[in-house]
């Protein structure tokens, strides 16, 4: 396999989102990249852990902090398939992630480009660079299929 065949971080996040869906979880996946390498790949686990804070972003941040060991993730980038909610945006800011890439917008629960626009608030002490719409169609399709199957 050449480096051009290597899945992108967002493709890996999408794979984690599919794993979440296959487990009955809302299909959201997250990946943390440090020094150009994927160090964490996680899926939503709210049902499995019986924990409403077990969003993929929260799990990814917790695991990345233990791997990096610095208490902050200033040299890390987060890839997530859905726009982060307010809770996750707060954790992203506190962890001081360098960049956030996300796939699908979340007009109802998102807090980056929608809702409270957390990073634009004067009380937010760290604003990561945000790149929205990465693999947006694939991310949105996973979510739409998941919720259609449950209605």
KEBA-323215 format. One line per 3 residues: number of its first residue (from 0); for each residue x, y, z of N, C-alpha, C, CB. Coordinates in pm, whole numbers, plus 32768, in hexadecimal, padded with zeros to 4 digits. Glycine has a CB too. Example, Ala and Ser with C-alpha at 12.3 -4.5 7.8 and 13.67 -1.06 7.14 Angstrom:
% residues 2
0 = 8527,7DC7,830C,84CE,7E3E,830C,8528,7EB6,830C,846B,7E41,8389; 8505,7F1F,82C4,8557,7F96,82CA,850A,8003,8313,8580,7FC4,823C
% end
This chain:
% residues 151
0 = 8055,7F89,8000,8000,8000,8000,8059,807C,8000,7FA0,8000,807B; 803D,80D7,7FA7,8089,8154,7FA3,8045,81BA,7FFC,8096,818A,7F12; 808B,8227,8016,8050,828F,806C,7FD3,82CB,802D,80B6,82FD,8087
3 = 7FC7,82C7,7FA9,7F4F,82FD,7F6A,7ED7,82A0,7F7F,7F67,8313,7ED4; 7EEE,8221,7FA1,7E82,81C3,7FBC,7E53,81C9,804E,7EAE,8136,7F9A; 7E9E,820C,80A1,7E7F,8215,812F,7DFD,8263,8142,7EF4,8258,817D
6 = 7D9F,822F,8192,7D23,827B,81A8,7D3F,8300,81EE,7CC0,8228,81FC; 7CF7,8366,81C6,7D05,83E8,8205,7CCE,83E2,8293,7CBC,8456,81B3; 7CF2,8440,82E8,7CB7,8442,836E,7C1E,8446,836C,7CEB,84B8,83BC
9 = 7BE4,8492,830F,7B52,8497,830C,7B17,8413,82DC,7B23,8509,82B0; 7B59,83CF,8281,7B2A,834A,8259,7B2E,82EA,82D0,7B80,8313,81E4; 7B94,82F8,8324,7B9C,82A5,839B,7B2E,82C9,83FF,7C25,82B4,83DD
12 = 7B0F,8349,840A,7AA1,8374,8461,7A1C,833D,842D,7A9C,840F,846A; 7A0B,833D,83AA,7991,8305,836F,7987,826F,838B,798F,831E,82D7; 79F5,8229,8388,79F4,819B,83AA,79C9,8187,843B,7A7F,815C,8392
15 = 79FA,81DC,8493,79D2,81D4,8520,793D,81F4,8530,7A26,8234,8576; 790B,8252,84E1,787C,8274,84E5,7829,81FB,84BA,785E,82ED,848A; 7858,81B2,8455,7811,813A,8429,7812,80D0,8496,7850,8103,83A8
18 = 7883,80C2,84DC,788B,8065,854D,7825,808B,85B8,791A,8062,8588; 7818,810D,85D2,77B5,813C,8633,7729,8114,8606,77BE,81D5,8645; 7709,812E,8589,7685,810C,8554,766A,8076,855F,7679,8139,84C1
21 = 76CD,8025,853D,76BE,7F94,8545,76A5,7F64,85D3,773A,7F4F,850C; 76CE,7FB5,8634,76BB,7F95,86C2,763C,7FD4,86FA,7732,7FC4,8712; 75EF,8017,86A5,7575,8058,86D3,7589,80E2,870D,7533,8003,8738
24 = 7602,8116,8700,7621,819D,8730,760B,8201,86BF,76B5,81A6,8765; 75F2,827F,86E1,75EA,82E8,867B,7671,82E9,8633,75C9,8376,86BA; 766E,82E2,85AD,76EB,82D2,8561,7742,834F,8559,76CA,82A6,84D7
27 = 7791,8361,85C1,77F3,83CD,85C3,7879,838E,85E6,77CC,843F,8628; 78DD,83B0,8597,7964,8381,85B0,79C3,83F6,85BA,7991,8320,8544; 7A30,83E2,8604,7A93,844C,8614,7B1F,8410,8612,7A7B,8499,8698
30 = 7B7B,8460,85DF,7C07,843A,85D2,7C5C,84B0,8600,7C2B,8410,853E; 7CC7,8494,864A,7D26,84FC,8671,7DAA,84E1,8629,7D39,8500,870C; 7DDF,854B,85EE,7E5F,8544,85A8,7EC5,8596,85F5,7E51,8578,8515
33 = 7F37,8558,860F,7FA6,8599,8655,8025,8582,8604,7FB6,8564,86E7; 806B,85EC,85E5,80E8,85E2,8599,80D4,8596,8516,8153,859C,85EE; 8062,85AF,84D5,8046,8573,8454,8014,84E4,8456,80BE,8579,8403
36 = 8005,84AA,84CD,7FD9,841F,84D9,7F58,8414,852A,8047,83CA,851A; 7F02,83BB,8501,7E89,839F,854D,7EB2,8356,85CC,7E22,834B,84FA; 7E8E,8390,863F,7EAF,834F,86BE,7E34,8317,8706,7EF5,83B1,8719
39 = 7DBE,8348,86E2,7D42,831C,8723,7CD5,8310,86B9,7D17,837E,8794; 7C89,82A3,86C1,7C12,828F,866E,7BA4,825C,86CA,7C2D,822B,85F7; 7B36,82A3,86D0,7AC8,827C,8729,7A41,8293,86E6,7AD0,82C9,87AD
42 = 79DD,8251,8720,7952,8260,86F5,78FE,8288,876D,791D,81DC,86B5; 788B,82C3,8753,782B,82E0,87BD,7816,8261,8810,77A5,8314,8782; 780A,8271,8895,77F3,81FC,88EB,7792,8220,895D,7878,81C8,8926
45 = 7736,8279,8942,76DA,82A5,89AA,7684,8232,89DF,7681,8314,8975; 764F,81E0,8985,75FD,816E,89B0,7653,8105,89F5,75B4,8130,8938; 76C3,80E3,89BA,7719,807A,89F0,774B,809B,8A7C,778F,8061,8994
48 = 7769,8119,8A93,779F,8144,8B15,7734,817B,8B72,7809,81AC,8B00; 76B9,8185,8B3E,764B,81C1,8B8B,7676,8249,8BC0,7621,8164,8C01; 76AD,8299,8B62,76EB,8319,8B87,76CB,8381,8B1C,7785,8309,8B98
51 = 767B,83E5,8B3C,7657,844A,8AD8,76CD,84A1,8AAC,75EB,84A2,8B0F; 773D,849A,8AF2,77B3,84E7,8AC9,7811,8495,8A71,77FD,851A,8B43; 77F0,841B,8A51,7849,83C4,8A04,783C,83DC,896D,782B,8331,8A23
54 = 783A,845C,8948,783E,8481,88BA,78C8,845E,8885,781F,851A,88A6; 78D1,8444,8804,7951,841E,87C7,79BD,8487,87E3,7941,840B,8730; 799A,8507,87DD,79FC,8571,87F4,7A33,856C,8883,79BE,85FA,87D8
57 = 79DA,8559,88E3,7A03,8554,8970,7A60,84DE,8989,7987,854C,89CC; 7A3B,846B,8953,7A8F,83F4,8964,7B16,8407,8921,7A49,8378,892B; 7B15,8443,88AA,7B92,845B,8861,7BED,84BA,88AE,7B75,8495,87D6
60 = 7BB5,8523,88E6,7C04,8583,8932,7C41,8540,89AD,7BAE,85FD,895C; 7BEF,84F7,89F6,7C21,84B2,8A6F,7C93,8454,8A4D,7BB0,8465,8AB3; 7C80,8402,89E6,7CE8,83A1,89C1,7D65,83E7,898D,7CB3,8340,8957
63 = 7D54,8450,893D,7DC7,8498,8907,7E17,84DB,8976,7D99,8502,88A0; 7DD4,8512,89D8,7E1A,8550,8A49,7E73,84EA,8A91,7DB6,858D,8AAD; 7E42,8470,8A9F,7E94,840B,8AE2,7F09,83DF,8A8B,7E3E,8392,8B07
66 = 7EF8,83DF,8A07,7F66,83BA,89AC,7FCF,8428,89A5,7F30,839B,891F; 7FA2,84A3,8992,7FFE,8514,8983,803E,8537,8A09,7FB4,858F,894A; 7FF0,852F,8A74,8026,8541,8AF9,804C,85CF,8B21,809B,84EE,8B08
69 = 8012,8632,8ADD,8036,86BC,8AFC,7FC6,870B,8B3F,805F,8702,8A7F; 7F50,86D3,8B47,7EE0,871C,8B80,7E9A,8778,8B1D,7F0E,876C,8BF5; 7ED5,8789,8AA9,7E9C,87D9,8A3C,7EBB,8793,89B8,7ED4,886C,8A3C
72 = 7E6D,87B6,8952,7E7E,8778,88CE,7E9B,87E0,8864,7E00,8728,88A8; 7EEF,8840,8885,7F0B,88B1,882D,7F4C,8889,87A8,7F64,8912,8873; 7F89,8817,87A3,7FC9,87E8,8727,7F73,877E,86E0,8054,87AE,8745
75 = 7EF6,8773,8709,7E9E,870B,86D3,7E2A,8746,8684,7E68,86B4,8743; 7DFA,86F4,8627,7D85,8716,85D8,7D1B,86AB,85F0,7DA8,8720,853F; 7C9E,86D6,85F8,7C2D,867C,860C,7BDC,8675,858B,7BD5,86AB,8683
78 = 7BBF,85FD,855F,7B67,85E4,84ED,7AEB,85A0,8524,7BAD,858D,847D; 7A77,85D6,8508,79FB,859D,853A,7990,85A6,84CE,79CC,85E4,85BC; 793B,8542,84C9,78DC,8538,845A,7864,8595,8467,78AC,84AC,844E
81 = 784C,85CB,84DE,77DA,8624,84F4,7808,86A0,853F,7769,85DB,8543; 77CE,870F,851E,77ED,878D,8564,77E2,877B,85FB,778E,87FF,8535; 7848,879F,8646,7843,878E,86D7,77D4,87DE,871B,78C8,87B6,8713
84 = 779F,87A2,8786,773A,87E4,87D8,7780,8844,8839,76E4,877B,8826; 7733,8888,888B,776B,88E8,88EA,77CA,88A5,894D,76FB,892F,8935; 77A3,8831,8981,77F9,87EB,89E0,7880,87CB,89A1,77B5,8769,8A11
87 = 787C,8794,8928,78F8,876D,88E4,794A,87E7,88BC,78D8,8718,8869; 7907,8850,8891,794F,88CB,886E,7997,8903,88E8,78EF,8935,8834; 7957,88FD,895C,7997,892A,89D7,7A13,88D8,89F6,7935,8923,8A4B
90 = 7A09,8855,89E6,7A7B,87FD,8A00,7AEB,8817,899B,7A50,8769,89FA; 7AC6,882F,891F,7B29,884E,88B7,7B76,88CD,88DB,7AE4,8860,882D; 7B2D,8932,8908,7B6E,89B0,892E,7BC9,899D,89A8,7B05,8A1B,894B
93 = 7B99,8954,8A0C,7BEA,893F,8A85,7C65,88EA,8A67,7B96,88FC,8AF1; 7C5A,888B,8A0C,7CCE,8839,89E6,7D2C,8884,8989,7C9F,87B6,89A4; 7CFD,88F4,8955,7D4C,8949,88FA,7D77,8901,887A,7DC6,897B,8943
96 = 7D1A,88B4,8843,7D36,8874,87C3,7D57,88DD,875A,7CBE,881E,8795; 7DB4,88BB,8704,7DE1,891A,869D,7D77,892E,8631,7E64,88E9,865E; 7D41,88BF,85FE,7CDF,88C6,8592,7C70,8861,85A9,7D22,88AD,850A
99 = 7BFA,8883,8577,7B89,8828,8576,7B55,8820,84E7,7B19,8855,85D9; 7B51,87A7,84B4,7B16,878C,8431,7A96,873E,844D,7B79,873B,83D2; 7A27,8769,8411,79AF,8719,8423,7965,8709,83A0,7953,8758,848B
102 = 7913,869F,839C,78CB,867C,8323,7846,86C4,8317,78B4,85E7,831E; 77DE,8688,8350,7756,86BB,8340,7738,872A,83A4,76F2,864A,8350; 76F1,8790,8374,76BC,87F7,83CD,764F,87B9,8425,7683,8870,837B
105 = 763C,87F2,849A,75D0,87C6,84F2,757F,8841,8519,7608,877D,8570; 751C,8866,84C6,74CC,88DD,84E0,7483,88D9,8567,7468,88F1,8471; 7462,8862,8596,7417,8855,8613,7471,8855,868F,73C5,87D7,8611
108 = 74E0,880D,868C,7532,87FD,8703,75C0,8830,86F8,7535,8770,8729; 75E6,885E,8681,766F,888E,866D,7687,8911,86B4,768C,889C,85DA; 7707,892A,86D4,7729,89A4,871E,77A2,89EA,86E5,7742,8983,87B1
111 = 77C6,89C9,8668,783A,8A07,8629,780C,8A6B,85C0,7896,899B,85E9; 77C9,8A3D,855B,7792,8A95,84F3,76FD,8AAD,8509,77A8,8A58,8467; 76C1,8A5D,855E,7633,8A67,857E,7623,8A84,8613,75E6,89E6,8557
114 = 75A8,8A96,863E,758C,8AA5,86CD,75DA,8B16,870E,75AB,8A26,8714; 761B,8AF8,877D,765E,8B5F,87CD,76E1,8B91,8791,7679,8B2A,8856; 7714,8B4D,872B,7794,8B73,86ED,77FD,8B8C,875B,7784,8BF3,8693
117 = 7815,8B23,87A5,7865,8B29,881F,78EB,8B6F,880E,787C,8AA0,8852; 7934,8B4F,87A4,79BB,8B86,8793,79BA,8C1C,8777,7A01,8B3F,8722; 7947,8C53,8752,793D,8CE3,8738,7913,8D34,87B2,78DA,8CFB,86C8
120 = 78FB,8CF0,8822,78CE,8D35,889A,7944,8D76,88E3,7885,8CD3,88F8; 7930,8DEC,891C,799E,8E2F,8964,79D0,8DE0,89DC,7971,8EB9,8991; 797F,8D86,8A11,79A8,8D35,8A84,79FA,8CBB,8A5C,792E,8D09,8AD2
123 = 7A07,8CA2,89DB,7A58,8C32,89AA,7AEA,8C60,89A2,7A25,8BFF,891E; 7B3F,8C20,89EE,7BCA,8C4C,89F7,7C28,8C0F,898F,7BFE,8C2C,8A7F; 7BF8,8BAF,8944,7C4A,8B74,88D8,7BEF,8B55,8863,7C95,8AF4,8909
126 = 7C13,8B85,87EF,7BC6,8B6B,8776,7C1D,8B1D,8714,7B94,8BF0,8736; 7BFD,8A9D,86FF,7C49,8A52,869D,7C25,8A7E,8610,7C31,89BB,86AE; 7C7B,8A60,85B3,7C57,8A70,8527,7BED,8A07,8509,7CD5,8A62,84C7
129 = 7B85,8A2D,84C1,7B18,89D0,84A2,7B0B,89C3,840B,7A92,8A00,84DF; 7B0A,8947,83DD,7AF5,8928,8350,7A78,88D0,834A,7B72,88E0,830F; 7A0D,8907,8314,798C,88C1,8310,7975,8884,8286,791A,8920,8334
132 = 7921,881D,8284,78F4,87E3,8205,794F,877A,81CA,78E3,884E,81A4; 79AF,8748,8217,7A09,86E0,81E5,79BD,865B,81E0,7A89,86D5,823F; 79B2,8621,8169,7964,85A6,8156,78D5,85B7,818B,79A9,852F,819D
135 = 789F,862B,8171,781A,864F,81A5,77AD,85F0,8177,77F7,86DA,817B; 77AD,85CC,80F8,7742,8576,80C2,7746,84ED,8104,7750,8568,8028; 77BB,84B2,810F,77C7,842E,814D,779D,8433,81E0,7858,83FB,8141
138 = 77C7,849B,8226,77A3,84AA,82B3,770D,84B9,82C5,77EC,8523,82EF; 76D0,850F,8275,7640,8527,827F,75F0,84AB,8258,7617,859D,8225; 761F,8463,81F3,75DA,83EA,81C5,75D6,8380,8232,761D,83B2,8147
141 = 7646,836E,8278,7648,830D,82E7,75E0,8330,8350,76D4,8309,8328; 75DA,83AE,8374,757A,83DB,83D9,74EA,83CB,83A8,7595,846C,83FE; 74CF,83F4,832C,7448,83EA,82F6,7418,8359,82F2,7441,8427,826A
144 = 746D,82FF,82C3,7448,8271,82BD,742D,8239,8348,74B7,821F,8278; 7480,825E,83A6,7470,822F,842F,73E8,8258,8467,74E1,8264,8488; 73C5,82D8,845A,7348,8307,8495,72CE,82DB,8446,734A,839D,84A0
147 = 72DB,82CE,83C3,726A,8299,8373,7248,820B,839C,728A,829D,82DD; 72AA,81BA,83BA,7294,8130,83E3,724D,8126,846A,7318,80E8,83E9; 7250,8190,84B8,7214,818E,853D,718C,81D1,8543,7270,81D0,859F
150 = 715E,8204,84D3,70DA,8248,84D1,706F,81EF,849D,70DE,82C6,847E
% end
